[in-house]
Amino acid sequence: MLSLAGLILSGVVVILFVADLAAAFPFQRVSVAADIGFILAGLLVGYLSWSINARAKA
């Protein structure tokens, strides 16, 4: 259950920072490096959550 919450929240983080990188919304693209860092971190957490969730079902 907790891995599913991590997967959902990481998806929200990735969507927010991709939107900021693409359209300067909602954070007015203050730092491109921070946007890329948060996108990568969100993808990493999403992958880890996905793999833990798949392992728990097996």
PDB file with one MODEL, atoms N, CA, C and O in Angstrom:
MODEL        1
ATOM      1  N   MET A   1       0.819  -1.193   0.000  1.00  0.00           N
ATOM      2  CA  MET A   1       0.000   0.000   0.000  1.00  0.00           C
ATOM      3  C   MET A   1       0.870   1.266   0.000  1.00  0.00           C
ATOM      4  O   MET A   1       0.578   2.232  -0.705  1.00  0.00           O
ATOM      5  N   LEU A   2       1.929   1.242   0.794  1.00  0.00           N
ATOM      6  CA  LEU A   2       2.807   2.398   0.861  1.00  0.00           C
ATOM      7  C   LEU A   2       3.568   2.585  -0.451  1.00  0.00           C
ATOM      8  O   LEU A   2       3.853   3.713  -0.853  1.00  0.00           O
ATOM      9  N   SER A   3       3.896   1.478  -1.115  1.00  0.00           N
ATOM     10  CA  SER A   3       4.590   1.594  -2.402  1.00  0.00           C
ATOM     11  C   SER A   3       3.673   2.206  -3.462  1.00  0.00           C
ATOM     12  O   SER A   3       4.145   2.909  -4.355  1.00  0.00           O
ATOM     13  N   LEU A   4       2.375   1.944  -3.369  1.00  0.00           N
ATOM     14  CA  LEU A   4       1.430   2.551  -4.304  1.00  0.00           C
ATOM     15  C   LEU A   4       1.338   4.062  -4.072  1.00  0.00           C
ATOM     16  O   LEU A   4       1.252   4.832  -5.029  1.00  0.00           O
ATOM     17  N   ALA A   5       1.357   4.481  -2.821  1.00  0.00           N
ATOM     18  CA  ALA A   5       1.351   5.913  -2.503  1.00  0.00           C
ATOM     19  C   ALA A   5       2.618   6.587  -3.039  1.00  0.00           C
ATOM     20  O   ALA A   5       2.553   7.695  -3.572  1.00  0.00           O
ATOM     21  N   GLY A   6       3.756   5.927  -2.897  1.00  0.00           N
ATOM     22  CA  GLY A   6       5.005   6.470  -3.439  1.00  0.00           C
ATOM     23  C   GLY A   6       4.963   6.584  -4.946  1.00  0.00           C
ATOM     24  O   GLY A   6       5.484   7.543  -5.515  1.00  0.00           O
ATOM     25  N   LEU A   7       4.343   5.604  -5.602  1.00  0.00           N
ATOM     26  CA  LEU A   7       4.218   5.634  -7.055  1.00  0.00           C
ATOM     27  C   LEU A   7       3.336   6.800  -7.503  1.00  0.00           C
ATOM     28  O   LEU A   7       3.671   7.495  -8.462  1.00  0.00           O
ATOM     29  N   ILE A   8       2.229   7.016  -6.827  1.00  0.00           N
ATOM     30  CA  ILE A   8       1.315   8.108  -7.182  1.00  0.00           C
ATOM     31  C   ILE A   8       1.969   9.460  -6.934  1.00  0.00           C
ATOM     32  O   ILE A   8       1.895  10.348  -7.783  1.00  0.00           O
ATOM     33  N   LEU A   9       2.607   9.625  -5.780  1.00  0.00           N
ATOM     34  CA  LEU A   9       3.234  10.913  -5.469  1.00  0.00           C
ATOM     35  C   LEU A   9       4.416  11.212  -6.384  1.00  0.00           C
ATOM     36  O   LEU A   9       4.643  12.368  -6.742  1.00  0.00           O
ATOM     37  N   SER A  10       5.161  10.196  -6.761  1.00  0.00           N
ATOM     38  CA  SER A  10       6.269  10.441  -7.683  1.00  0.00           C
ATOM     39  C   SER A  10       5.735  10.844  -9.057  1.00  0.00           C
ATOM     40  O   SER A  10       6.350  11.658  -9.746  1.00  0.00           O
ATOM     41  N   GLY A  11       4.602  10.283  -9.456  1.00  0.00           N
ATOM     42  CA  GLY A  11       3.984  10.700 -10.708  1.00  0.00           C
ATOM     43  C   GLY A  11       3.542  12.155 -10.672  1.00  0.00           C
ATOM     44  O   GLY A  11       3.684  12.877 -11.659  1.00  0.00           O
ATOM     45  N   VAL A  12       3.007  12.582  -9.538  1.00  0.00           N
ATOM     46  CA  VAL A  12       2.596  13.979  -9.384  1.00  0.00           C
ATOM     47  C   VAL A  12       3.811  14.903  -9.454  1.00  0.00           C
ATOM     48  O   VAL A  12       3.761  15.947 -10.104  1.00  0.00           O
ATOM     49  N   VAL A  13       4.886  14.527  -8.796  1.00  0.00           N
ATOM     50  CA  VAL A  13       6.118  15.341  -8.820  1.00  0.00           C
ATOM     51  C   VAL A  13       6.655  15.452 -10.244  1.00  0.00           C
ATOM     52  O   VAL A  13       7.034  16.539 -10.680  1.00  0.00           O
ATOM     53  N   VAL A  14       6.687  14.339 -10.966  1.00  0.00           N
ATOM     54  CA  VAL A  14       7.191  14.362 -12.339  1.00  0.00           C
ATOM     55  C   VAL A  14       6.304  15.241 -13.212  1.00  0.00           C
ATOM     56  O   VAL A  14       6.816  16.030 -14.007  1.00  0.00           O
ATOM     57  N   ILE A  15       4.995  15.121 -13.082  1.00  0.00           N
ATOM     58  CA  ILE A  15       4.082  15.939 -13.892  1.00  0.00           C
ATOM     59  C   ILE A  15       4.267  17.422 -13.589  1.00  0.00           C
ATOM     60  O   ILE A  15       4.296  18.241 -14.508  1.00  0.00           O
ATOM     61  N   LEU A  16       4.393  17.778 -12.305  1.00  0.00           N
ATOM     62  CA  LEU A  16       4.579  19.185 -11.936  1.00  0.00           C
ATOM     63  C   LEU A  16       5.855  19.771 -12.537  1.00  0.00           C
ATOM     64  O   LEU A  16       5.831  20.870 -13.092  1.00  0.00           O
ATOM     65  N   PHE A  17       6.960  19.050 -12.431  1.00  0.00           N
ATOM     66  CA  PHE A  17       8.224  19.617 -12.881  1.00  0.00           C
ATOM     67  C   PHE A  17       8.410  19.527 -14.389  1.00  0.00           C
ATOM     68  O   PHE A  17       9.144  20.333 -14.961  1.00  0.00           O
ATOM     69  N   VAL A  18       7.764  18.565 -15.050  1.00  0.00           N
ATOM     70  CA  VAL A  18       7.769  18.566 -16.519  1.00  0.00           C
ATOM     71  C   VAL A  18       6.959  19.754 -17.024  1.00  0.00           C
ATOM     72  O   VAL A  18       7.348  20.405 -17.994  1.00  0.00           O
ATOM     73  N   ALA A  19       5.830  20.040 -16.368  1.00  0.00           N
ATOM     74  CA  ALA A  19       5.027  21.206 -16.746  1.00  0.00           C
ATOM     75  C   ALA A  19       5.809  22.493 -16.520  1.00  0.00           C
ATOM     76  O   ALA A  19       5.730  23.414 -17.332  1.00  0.00           O
ATOM     77  N   ASP A  20       6.557  22.566 -15.430  1.00  0.00           N
ATOM     78  CA  ASP A  20       7.359  23.758 -15.174  1.00  0.00           C
ATOM     79  C   ASP A  20       8.461  23.912 -16.213  1.00  0.00           C
ATOM     80  O   ASP A  20       8.744  25.019 -16.670  1.00  0.00           O
ATOM     81  N   LEU A  21       9.075  22.806 -16.581  1.00  0.00           N
ATOM     82  CA  LEU A  21      10.140  22.866 -17.583  1.00  0.00           C
ATOM     83  C   LEU A  21       9.593  23.241 -18.956  1.00  0.00           C
ATOM     84  O   LEU A  21      10.236  23.981 -19.701  1.00  0.00           O
ATOM     85  N   ALA A  22       8.418  22.737 -19.291  1.00  0.00           N
ATOM     86  CA  ALA A  22       7.858  22.966 -20.620  1.00  0.00           C
ATOM     87  C   ALA A  22       7.160  24.325 -20.747  1.00  0.00           C
ATOM     88  O   ALA A  22       7.310  25.006 -21.761  1.00  0.00           O
ATOM     89  N   ALA A  23       6.398  24.719 -19.718  1.00  0.00           N
ATOM     90  CA  ALA A  23       5.557  25.905 -19.866  1.00  0.00           C
ATOM     91  C   ALA A  23       5.752  26.956 -18.780  1.00  0.00           C
ATOM     92  O   ALA A  23       4.994  27.924 -18.717  1.00  0.00           O
ATOM     93  N   ALA A  24       6.746  26.781 -17.936  1.00  0.00           N
ATOM     94  CA  ALA A  24       7.027  27.715 -16.835  1.00  0.00           C
ATOM     95  C   ALA A  24       5.830  27.862 -15.902  1.00  0.00           C
ATOM     96  O   ALA A  24       5.577  28.940 -15.364  1.00  0.00           O
ATOM     97  N   PHE A  25       5.106  26.780 -15.718  1.00  0.00           N
ATOM     98  CA  PHE A  25       3.977  26.766 -14.795  1.00  0.00           C
ATOM     99  C   PHE A  25       4.108  25.533 -13.932  1.00  0.00           C
ATOM    100  O   PHE A  25       4.336  24.475 -14.518  1.00  0.00           O
ATOM    101  N   PRO A  26       4.001  25.528 -12.683  1.00  0.00           N
ATOM    102  CA  PRO A  26       3.551  26.517 -11.716  1.00  0.00           C
ATOM    103  C   PRO A  26       4.677  27.266 -10.999  1.00  0.00           C
ATOM    104  O   PRO A  26       4.392  28.120 -10.160  1.00  0.00           O
ATOM    105  N   PHE A  27       5.937  26.978 -11.299  1.00  0.00           N
ATOM    106  CA  PHE A  27       7.042  27.573 -10.544  1.00  0.00           C
ATOM    107  C   PHE A  27       7.845  28.611 -11.324  1.00  0.00           C
ATOM    108  O   PHE A  27       8.920  29.005 -10.872  1.00  0.00           O
ATOM    109  N   GLN A  28       7.373  29.057 -12.452  1.00  0.00           N
ATOM    110  CA  GLN A  28       8.012  30.076 -13.297  1.00  0.00           C
ATOM    111  C   GLN A  28       9.438  29.721 -13.692  1.00  0.00           C
ATOM    112  O   GLN A  28      10.255  30.619 -13.902  1.00  0.00           O
ATOM    113  N   ARG A  29       9.754  28.451 -13.797  1.00  0.00           N
ATOM    114  CA  ARG A  29      11.048  27.951 -14.276  1.00  0.00           C
ATOM    115  C   ARG A  29      12.219  28.693 -13.630  1.00  0.00           C
ATOM    116  O   ARG A  29      13.074  29.249 -14.319  1.00  0.00           O
ATOM    117  N   VAL A  30      12.241  28.689 -12.309  1.00  0.00           N
ATOM    118  CA  VAL A  30      13.293  29.380 -11.565  1.00  0.00           C
ATOM    119  C   VAL A  30      14.654  28.763 -11.856  1.00  0.00           C
ATOM    120  O   VAL A  30      15.631  29.483 -12.060  1.00  0.00           O
ATOM    121  N   SER A  31      14.724  27.429 -11.878  1.00  0.00           N
ATOM    122  CA  SER A  31      15.998  26.757 -12.108  1.00  0.00           C
ATOM    123  C   SER A  31      15.764  25.518 -12.964  1.00  0.00           C
ATOM    124  O   SER A  31      15.064  24.589 -12.559  1.00  0.00           O
ATOM    125  N   VAL A  32      16.356  25.519 -14.143  1.00  0.00           N
ATOM    126  CA  VAL A  32      16.217  24.373 -15.043  1.00  0.00           C
ATOM    127  C   VAL A  32      16.914  23.154 -14.452  1.00  0.00           C
ATOM    128  O   VAL A  32      16.429  22.031 -14.594  1.00  0.00           O
ATOM    129  N   ALA A  33      18.045  23.369 -13.792  1.00  0.00           N
ATOM    130  CA  ALA A  33      18.764  22.250 -13.182  1.00  0.00           C
ATOM    131  C   ALA A  33      17.935  21.604 -12.074  1.00  0.00           C
ATOM    132  O   ALA A  33      17.924  20.380 -11.945  1.00  0.00           O
ATOM    133  N   ALA A  34      17.247  22.406 -11.281  1.00  0.00           N
ATOM    134  CA  ALA A  34      16.392  21.853 -10.229  1.00  0.00           C
ATOM    135  C   ALA A  34      15.220  21.092 -10.838  1.00  0.00           C
ATOM    136  O   ALA A  34      14.842  20.034 -10.334  1.00  0.00           O
ATOM    137  N   ASP A  35      14.642  21.617 -11.918  1.00  0.00           N
ATOM    138  CA  ASP A  35      13.553  20.912 -12.601  1.00  0.00           C
ATOM    139  C   ASP A  35      14.014  19.539 -13.070  1.00  0.00           C
ATOM    140  O   ASP A  35      13.328  18.541 -12.848  1.00  0.00           O
ATOM    141  N   ILE A  36      15.156  19.488 -13.707  1.00  0.00           N
ATOM    142  CA  ILE A  36      15.678  18.215 -14.209  1.00  0.00           C
ATOM    143  C   ILE A  36      16.003  17.275 -13.046  1.00  0.00           C
ATOM    144  O   ILE A  36      15.745  16.074 -13.131  1.00  0.00           O
ATOM    145  N   GLY A  37      16.557  17.802 -11.979  1.00  0.00           N
ATOM    146  CA  GLY A  37      16.867  16.990 -10.812  1.00  0.00           C
ATOM    147  C   GLY A  37      15.620  16.396 -10.167  1.00  0.00           C
ATOM    148  O   GLY A  37      15.611  15.224  -9.792  1.00  0.00           O
ATOM    149  N   PHE A  38      14.571  17.202 -10.038  1.00  0.00           N
ATOM    150  CA  PHE A  38      13.332  16.690  -9.459  1.00  0.00           C
ATOM    151  C   PHE A  38      12.647  15.689 -10.382  1.00  0.00           C
ATOM    152  O   PHE A  38      12.033  14.736  -9.902  1.00  0.00           O
ATOM    153  N   ILE A  39      12.740  15.882 -11.683  1.00  0.00           N
ATOM    154  CA  ILE A  39      12.180  14.912 -12.627  1.00  0.00           C
ATOM    155  C   ILE A  39      12.904  13.579 -12.497  1.00  0.00           C
ATOM    156  O   ILE A  39      12.267  12.528 -12.432  1.00  0.00           O
ATOM    157  N   LEU A  40      14.227  13.621 -12.459  1.00  0.00           N
ATOM    158  CA  LEU A  40      14.993  12.379 -12.313  1.00  0.00           C
ATOM    159  C   LEU A  40      14.724  11.696 -10.979  1.00  0.00           C
ATOM    160  O   LEU A  40      14.602  10.472 -10.918  1.00  0.00           O
ATOM    161  N   ALA A  41      14.631  12.482  -9.912  1.00  0.00           N
ATOM    162  CA  ALA A  41      14.336  11.902  -8.602  1.00  0.00           C
ATOM    163  C   ALA A  41      12.943  11.281  -8.576  1.00  0.00           C
ATOM    164  O   ALA A  41      12.752  10.207  -8.006  1.00  0.00           O
ATOM    165  N   GLY A  42      11.968  11.952  -9.192  1.00  0.00           N
ATOM    166  CA  GLY A  42      10.625  11.400  -9.251  1.00  0.00           C
ATOM    167  C   GLY A  42      10.570  10.115 -10.057  1.00  0.00           C
ATOM    168  O   GLY A  42       9.862   9.177  -9.690  1.00  0.00           O
ATOM    169  N   LEU A  43      11.317  10.069 -11.154  1.00  0.00           N
ATOM    170  CA  LEU A  43      11.364   8.848 -11.952  1.00  0.00           C
ATOM    171  C   LEU A  43      12.034   7.711 -11.186  1.00  0.00           C
ATOM    172  O   LEU A  43      11.604   6.561 -11.274  1.00  0.00           O
ATOM    173  N   LEU A  44      13.077   8.029 -10.442  1.00  0.00           N
ATOM    174  CA  LEU A  44      13.758   7.003  -9.651  1.00  0.00           C
ATOM    175  C   LEU A  44      12.843   6.453  -8.562  1.00  0.00           C
ATOM    176  O   LEU A  44      12.762   5.238  -8.382  1.00  0.00           O
ATOM    177  N   VAL A  45      12.156   7.326  -7.839  1.00  0.00           N
ATOM    178  CA  VAL A  45      11.234   6.877  -6.800  1.00  0.00           C
ATOM    179  C   VAL A  45      10.084   6.082  -7.418  1.00  0.00           C
ATOM    180  O   VAL A  45       9.636   5.091  -6.839  1.00  0.00           O
ATOM    181  N   GLY A  46       9.606   6.504  -8.580  1.00  0.00           N
ATOM    182  CA  GLY A  46       8.557   5.760  -9.263  1.00  0.00           C
ATOM    183  C   GLY A  46       9.007   4.369  -9.656  1.00  0.00           C
ATOM    184  O   GLY A  46       8.262   3.402  -9.495  1.00  0.00           O
ATOM    185  N   TYR A  47      10.221   4.261 -10.168  1.00  0.00           N
ATOM    186  CA  TYR A  47      10.757   2.944 -10.528  1.00  0.00           C
ATOM    187  C   TYR A  47      10.908   2.054  -9.300  1.00  0.00           C
ATOM    188  O   TYR A  47      10.540   0.880  -9.331  1.00  0.00           O
ATOM    189  N   LEU A  48      11.448   2.611  -8.223  1.00  0.00           N
ATOM    190  CA  LEU A  48      11.620   1.824  -7.008  1.00  0.00           C
ATOM    191  C   LEU A  48      10.276   1.381  -6.433  1.00  0.00           C
ATOM    192  O   LEU A  48      10.142   0.247  -5.973  1.00  0.00           O
ATOM    193  N   SER A  49       9.290   2.264  -6.455  1.00  0.00           N
ATOM    194  CA  SER A  49       7.963   1.903  -5.973  1.00  0.00           C
ATOM    195  C   SER A  49       7.348   0.818  -6.840  1.00  0.00           C
ATOM    196  O   SER A  49       6.730  -0.117  -6.330  1.00  0.00           O
ATOM    197  N   TRP A  50       7.520   0.943  -8.151  1.00  0.00           N
ATOM    198  CA  TRP A  50       6.981  -0.049  -9.069  1.00  0.00           C
ATOM    199  C   TRP A  50       7.617  -1.420  -8.824  1.00  0.00           C
ATOM    200  O   TRP A  50       6.918  -2.433  -8.795  1.00  0.00           O
ATOM    201  N   SER A  51       8.926  -1.452  -8.651  1.00  0.00           N
ATOM    202  CA  SER A  51       9.594  -2.733  -8.463  1.00  0.00           C
ATOM    203  C   SER A  51       9.244  -3.367  -7.117  1.00  0.00           C
ATOM    204  O   SER A  51       9.117  -4.588  -7.029  1.00  0.00           O
ATOM    205  N   ILE A  52       9.086  -2.562  -6.073  1.00  0.00           N
ATOM    206  CA  ILE A  52       8.686  -3.098  -4.773  1.00  0.00           C
ATOM    207  C   ILE A  52       7.264  -3.620  -4.846  1.00  0.00           C
ATOM    208  O   ILE A  52       6.961  -4.673  -4.284  1.00  0.00           O
ATOM    209  N   ASN A  53       6.385  -2.894  -5.532  1.00  0.00           N
ATOM    210  CA  ASN A  53       5.001  -3.326  -5.671  1.00  0.00           C
ATOM    211  C   ASN A  53       4.926  -4.637  -6.464  1.00  0.00           C
ATOM    212  O   ASN A  53       4.137  -5.516  -6.117  1.00  0.00           O
ATOM    213  N   ALA A  54       5.716  -4.779  -7.500  1.00  0.00           N
ATOM    214  CA  ALA A  54       5.721  -6.015  -8.302  1.00  0.00           C
ATOM    215  C   ALA A  54       6.284  -7.172  -7.493  1.00  0.00           C
ATOM    216  O   ALA A  54       5.804  -8.300  -7.610  1.00  0.00           O
ATOM    217  N   ARG A  55       7.290  -6.909  -6.680  1.00  0.00           N
ATOM    218  CA  ARG A  55       7.900  -7.963  -5.869  1.00  0.00           C
ATOM    219  C   ARG A  55       6.957  -8.425  -4.765  1.00  0.00           C
ATOM    220  O   ARG A  55       6.963  -9.596  -4.386  1.00  0.00           O
ATOM    221  N   ALA A  56       6.143  -7.499  -4.248  1.00  0.00           N
ATOM    222  CA  ALA A  56       5.204  -7.841  -3.165  1.00  0.00           C
ATOM    223  C   ALA A  56       4.073  -8.739  -3.688  1.00  0.00           C
ATOM    224  O   ALA A  56       3.535  -9.552  -2.936  1.00  0.00           O
ATOM    225  N   LYS A  57       3.713  -8.596  -4.967  1.00  0.00           N
ATOM    226  CA  LYS A  57       2.650  -9.412  -5.537  1.00  0.00           C
ATOM    227  C   LYS A  57       3.117 -10.831  -5.830  1.00  0.00           C
ATOM    228  O   LYS A  57       2.302 -11.754  -5.864  1.00  0.00           O
ATOM    229  N   ALA A  58       4.400 -11.017  -6.041  1.00  0.00           N
ATOM    230  CA  ALA A  58       4.932 -12.340  -6.399  1.00  0.00           C
ATOM    231  C   ALA A  58       5.047 -13.266  -5.219  1.00  0.00           C
ATOM    232  O   ALA A  58       5.478 -14.409  -5.372  1.00  0.00           O
TER     233      ALA A  58
ENDMDL
END
